[in-house]
Amino acid sequence: MDGKNRVETMVSGYRDAMILVAALKTGIFDALGAGARTPGQLAAGLALDERAVDILVHALAASGILIKNGEAFGLDPAVAPYLLADSPDTMASLLGHNVRMMHSWLQLPETLRTGEAAPRAKTTPEQLRDFICGMENVSRQSSQEVAEKVDLSGATKLLDLGGGPATAAITFCRAHGNLKAVVFDLEGPVGIGAEQIAAAGLQDRISTQAGDFHTDDYGAGFDVVYISNVIHMLSEVETQGIFRRSWACLKPGGQILVKDFYLEDNRLEPAFAAQFSVNMLAMTAGGKSYTLTETLDLLRNTGFGGLSTIAVAKGSQVVCGYRES
Ligand SMILES: C[S@@+](CC[C@H](N)C(=O)[O-])C[C@H]1O[C@@H](n2cnc3c(N)ncnc32)[C@H](O)[C@@H]1O
């Protein structure tokens, strides 16, 4: 792609995102989950404007999300599982969460001037649900891969710190019958996590603990502390703080597992993590995509030993360490 095309592609990227989100939020994808529809049928069924729907579904078909057959439009079966709200592979919450983040991205020039994320309006219950359930969409596959690649067979008590939708706790407890877990998160998110735990029928093995991981007690006697996609929200000082608290709540010999979208030391690769770091700049006070080296150093400074890394799904890695004494 020549220079002009690269710039044009980057500058219009938001259009594809907003076309997807508009179709999702107005119920067009779910309506098409029941079968192909004309723009008129969609507009009538969803109380939308027919001309507007007609333009949108043609754009969706042009980009391969929908398939046009005569006057009717259907979902491409390859993308349908990710766009339908009730599919086990849905990414619907994540799409919703991305819209909320766009408000912060629009303020990015100001953030570059001030160094501070733009102030945000109070989170609505729907936005909180999109965020926490969106994290389930992100962590579903990587939690499964961690369960397959990390030996948790000897563990009986795991802390899922900042565990949000409880995806990891549920996945790990399903994989290991002897394991019990505590999902620690802020009050609103643990309520959503508790719903997921109940839906999985694991209330007898997974409990929730509402608290602030910067200030509140984590408990004691854990074999494993799992921290997934949390440190990218935090400054290095805050990350060091939760590592210290994690060390303190582990049994001697216990393990810390820190999963995130890590950068190589050149901070260019993977490109997704370099771009994601801007997301955290726009959204948080001190967050970023950490390099593996930075994370290993912070763990070493906390007193963790036996450090290693494991690659898991979609550019994520797990940094592992042990409380040795
Ligand atoms: C990006 S999400 C990751 C959720 C989950 N670990 C996963 O991988 O899907 C970060 C989580 O940290 C939680 N969190 C943020 N600040 C927190 C705090 N001060 N105390 C406890 N949890 C916090 C959020 O509510 C959210 O659930």
The ligand as a MOL file (V3000), in Angstrom:
LIG
                    3D

  0  0  0     0  0            999 V3000
M  V30 BEGIN CTAB
M  V30 COUNTS 27 29 0 0 0
M  V30 BEGIN ATOM
M  V30 1 C -9.5760 -4.8070 31.9480 0
M  V30 2 S -10.5120 -5.5300 33.2010 0 CHG=1
M  V30 3 C -9.9140 -7.2070 33.2570 0
M  V30 4 C -10.9340 -8.1540 33.8370 0
M  V30 5 C -10.4740 -9.6220 33.9130 0
M  V30 6 N -9.3260 -9.7950 34.7650 0
M  V30 7 C -10.2240 -10.1660 32.5390 0
M  V30 8 O -9.0680 -10.4090 32.1780 0
M  V30 9 O -11.1930 -10.3480 31.8070 0 CHG=-1
M  V30 10 C -9.8060 -4.8130 34.6620 0
M  V30 11 C -10.5600 -5.1670 35.9240 0
M  V30 12 O -9.9290 -4.5220 37.0340 0
M  V30 13 C -10.9490 -4.0420 37.8950 0
M  V30 14 N -10.4360 -2.9540 38.7100 0
M  V30 15 C -10.0490 -1.7320 38.3010 0
M  V30 16 N -9.6550 -0.9810 39.3550 0
M  V30 17 C -9.8170 -1.7660 40.4620 0
M  V30 18 C -9.5730 -1.5520 41.8360 0
M  V30 19 N -9.1020 -0.3880 42.2900 0
M  V30 20 N -9.8290 -2.5710 42.6920 0
M  V30 21 C -10.3250 -3.7510 42.2360 0
M  V30 22 N -10.5620 -4.0120 40.9270 0
M  V30 23 C -10.3120 -3.0250 40.0550 0
M  V30 24 C -12.0300 -3.5950 36.9130 0
M  V30 25 O -13.2840 -3.4240 37.5520 0
M  V30 26 C -11.9970 -4.6990 35.8930 0
M  V30 27 O -12.8390 -5.7700 36.2270 0
M  V30 END ATOM
M  V30 BEGIN BOND
M  V30 1 1 1 2
M  V30 2 1 2 3
M  V30 3 1 2 10
M  V30 4 1 3 4
M  V30 5 1 4 5
M  V30 6 1 5 6
M  V30 7 1 5 7
M  V30 8 2 7 8
M  V30 9 1 7 9
M  V30 10 1 10 11
M  V30 11 1 11 12
M  V30 12 1 11 26
M  V30 13 1 12 13
M  V30 14 1 13 14
M  V30 15 1 13 24
M  V30 16 1 14 15
M  V30 17 1 14 23
M  V30 18 2 15 16
M  V30 19 1 16 17
M  V30 20 1 17 18
M  V30 21 2 17 23
M  V30 22 1 18 19
M  V30 23 2 18 20
M  V30 24 1 20 21
M  V30 25 2 21 22
M  V30 26 1 22 23
M  V30 27 1 24 25
M  V30 28 1 24 26
M  V30 29 1 26 27
M  V30 END BOND
M  V30 END CTAB
M  END
